[in-house]
């Protein structure tokens, strides 16, 4: 089932939260709403679910306008950040709850419910924990139960609000991998809200980057990371260095620009830490920098540097290169930036 919202506007206490949002999610697609706290991503998710009503705009679920349809009738599964499991019910009964409260022709027999719940618990490898209560489970286990409880009623769409936000880093990583595999198996249309860039880039088919109630960019993880549409997207996704420099006849020069001539533009230049070449040898296309600190913990070596323009920045290099250069704090090196990004002056600045 596809999702399409058009010109959604929503305010709380006369404060605009969603400002003319339009977005389409194709059938079977898993999309991340990514942005800082207060950007409107959770409100957009709740509007799609029917938990909030928009001030104006259209919400289409598989080409049906549901803007005035109650949340319970939209066939949408919603998973909250804090599990919202029934504490007095076992794992089995939590998953079975939505099936037991069905009425009419959609109600299943007890045997059919047991069979379906057992199959779902097998899907999350928790069939041996069916008789446990939520307080007897880890955080990651509780969140898995919350996910399959939402799946039990066979929703057409699955919406997740910061599903792993309350978990520690290791458990989040495990559940991210699990969610991606689960989605690849069931191909359910899904949207999840997160402020974790790594989570969005790793799990989603497409990423919707939001800020201040607006969509800044929509694209694949590769597109939004490697081809950011604005300063905000560039700085929000991953680490980035900011330099001041000049652009003249299409040529970029890093460093304090001073006074620009008629043919020069003073601008802000962005370079990610992994987009530097570091050497011991000066050249026409690199510049001098001093090593302030070296952090070799992790997959790369992080160099904290200070340029000859007195701008501090970071560069990531391989352990092999660091060893070959025999680097130490206080050494002088020469760096060459690649993929320098410049954005039009009408984009937001710090």
N, C-alpha and C positions, 0 to 999 in steps of 0.2 A: 504494500500500500504506500503510495507516495504522499508526501506532505508539501503543501504550498501555502505560505502566508504572504499576503500582499498588503502593503501600506499600513502595517500595524502600528498604531499609536496607543500608548498607555501612560497614564500619569497617576501618581499618588500624592494626595494633598496639593494638587496643582503643580507638582514637580514632575516634569517629563522624565520617564524612565525608558520608554521605547519611542524612538523618533523615526517614524515612517520606515519600518523594517519590512523588507521583502526577501523571501528565501524559498528555494525549492529543494526538497530532499527526495531523490528518486527511490523507487521501490527496491528494497534490499540493501540500501546504502546505510553506512554507519558514519554519522557526522558529529564532530565535536564543536560545541560552542565554547570558545576560549576567550578569556579576557580577565582583567583585574576585578576585584570586588567592587560591586556597585555599577558595573557596566551594563547591566540589564539582561544578562544571559539566563539567569534563573527565572526571571519574570517572563521572558520569551518562552521558555520551556513550559511554565505553568499556564500560559495563555494557550499553547498548543494542546495541553492536557485538558483544558477546561476548568482548571482550578482558579484562574483569573479571567475576567472578561475584558477584552480590549475596549478602549474608548471608540476606536474606529478601525476599519480594516477587515480583511476577509481571511478565513482559515479554511483551507480545502484539504480534506483527507480522502485520497483517491477520487478526486474530482467531485466530492460532495462537500457543500458548504456547511460547516459544523459550528460556525461562530455562535449560534444560539442553542446548540445542542448541549445537554448536561454532560458533565464529565463522565458519569457512569455509563453513558450510552455511546461514548466515542470509541470503545474497544481499544483503549490505550492502557498499557501497563506502565506504572510509575514506580520508580525505585528511589527512595530517599537516602540522604547521606547517612542518617543514623538508624538504618535498618528498619525501624518501626515494626519489629516482630512482636507477636503476642507473647508476653512473658510467661503466662500460665499455660501455654500450649507447647506440646512437643514439636520437634522439627517436622515430623510427619503431618501433624495437625495444622501447623502454620502453612505448609504448602497446600494442604487440602482445603483450607478455609474457603477460598474463592469458589471452589467446586461444590462445596456442601451448601452454600447459601444460594445457589442457583435455583430458579423456580421454573416450572412449566416444562416445555419440551427439551430445554437445554440441560435439565438436571440429569446427572449421571447416577447409575446404580452404585452401591457401595463397592462392589467388586471392581467396577470400571475405575472408580476413584482411586482405589488402592493400587491398581495396576499402573495408572497414569502417574501417581505420586512416586511410586517406586522407580519408574523409568526416569523421572526428573531427578531424583536423588542419585541415581546411578550416573546421570549426566555430570553431576558435580562431585562425584566420587564420595558421597556421604550417606549411602544407603545403610551403612553399619551404625550411623549416628541418628537414625530416625526417631529413637525413643528419648533422645536427650532434649533438655530445655535450653533456651537461648543463653542463660547464664553459665551453662556448662560448655559453651563453644568459644572459640577464639574469635577475634574481630573479623578476620578473613572468612571464617566459616559462617558467621552470622550474615555477612554480606552476600555470600553465595546463596544462602537460604532465601534471603530477600529477593534476589534476582530470579530464582526459579519459582518462587511464590507468584511473582508477577507474570512469569511465563505460563503458569499452570492454567490460567483462564484463556489461553490462546489469544493474546492481544494481537491486533494487526500492526501495532506500533509499540516500541519499547522506549520509554523516556527515563533517563537516569540523571539525577541531580547530585553532582559531586559524589559519585558512588563509592569512591575510595578515599575521600578527603580526610576521614577520621582515623585512618590506618597508618601504621608505621611504614617506612620506605620499602623495606623488604617485602612486606605483605602486599603493598600497592603494586610492586613490580610483578609479583606472582599473579595477582588478579588481573592486571592489564593483559598479560599474556593469555590468561584463561579466557577473558572476555573476547579477545580477538579471535581465538580458536572457536569459541562458542558461536560467535557471529558467523564465521565462515561455514559452520555446520548447519545453522538454521536459517540464515539469510533473512533475518527479520529487519525491517526498517527501524533504525534506531537513531536517537539523538542523545548525546550525553554532555553535561555541563562540567567544565573543569577550569581551574586556573593554573593547572600544571602543564607547562608547555611540552615537556617530555612525554607526558601521558597522551596528549592530543596528537602529537606527531607520530607516536608509535602505534596507536590503536585505530585512529580514524581513517576512513577513505578520503574524506575532505574535512578541512578545518575552516570554521567561520570565526574570524578574529573580530571581537567587538570592543568598543570603547565609548563610554559616555552615551549609551543608548543607540549607537549607530554601528553598522557593519563597516569595518575598515577594509576587509579583504576576505574573499572566499576562494579556496583553491585546494589542491592536493597538499599533503604535508611538504613535499618537495618544492612546490610552487611558492607557498607562503614563506618558507624558510630561505630559499635561495633567490627568490625574486619578490621581496617585500614591496608592497605598493605605497608605503608611507614610512616616515620616520617612526611612527608609533609601532608599526608591525616589526620594523627592523630592530628596535630597541627592546620590544617585549619578548620577542622570540630569541632566546639564547643570549649569550654574552656578546657585547659589542664595544668597540673603542670609538670615541668621538675625538676628531681632530678639527682644527680650524685651518683653513687654507684658501687657496685661490683656484678659480677656473678661468683659463684664458685660451680662447680658440680651441675649446674642447680638451685642453690638456689640464690635468689636475696636479696641483702642487700642494703637498702637506706642509703644515707649519703655520705659525702666526702670520696672518696676511698683511698686517699693517694697513697702510692706505692703498686702496685699489686704484688702478688707472682706469681710464675710460673703457678699456677693453677687458678689464678684469672684474670678476665677481667674487666677493668674499663670501665664503659658504662654510657649511658644516659637512664634514666628511666622515663616513662610517666604515670601519673595517672590523671584521670578526677576528678573534684571536688566532684561529687556525689559518687565516689568510695572510700570513707573513712568512717570507723566507728570511732566515737568519744565517749570517755568515761572519767570519772574522775579517773579511776583505772588503774595503771600500770600493764602490763602483758608482757610475754616473746615475744609476736609477735606484740607489738605496740611500739611506741616511743613517747617521750615527746615533747610537743610544747607549745608555749605561744600564747595567743590570742592577736593580735594587734588591730583588729577592728571587729565589728559585724554589719552586715547589715541585718535587718529583713524585709526589704521591698521586697515583692514578694512571690511566692509560697513556697520558701525555705528560710532558714536562711544561709547567706554566712558568713563564718568565715575566716578572714584573719589571717594567722598563721605564726609563725617563729619556725622552728624546732631547736632541739638542735644541728643540724649541720649547723645552721645559714642560712638555705635556707627558703625563704618566699614562701608560697603556700596558696591555697584556698581550703576550704572544704565546701560542702553544706549538711546541715542536716535539718530535719523537724522542724517545729515550736514546735511541741509537745516535741521532744527530747530536744530542746534548753531550753524550760521551765522546763523540769524535771531536767536538769543539772544545771539550774540557772546560766547560763554563763554570764560573764562580761569581758570587756577588761582588760587585765593584768593577767587573770586567767591562770593556767597551766592545760592542758588537755593531754590526751594520744590518739594517733590516730593509726589506723591500715588500711593500704592501701589494696584494693582489685583490681584485674584485672590490675596489673602492666604490662605495655607493654615495651618490649625491641626490638629494630630493629637492623638488621645487620649493621655493621659499614660503609658499602658502600653507605647507604642511606644518603640523604642530612642532614647536621647539620646546626645549627644557626651560 
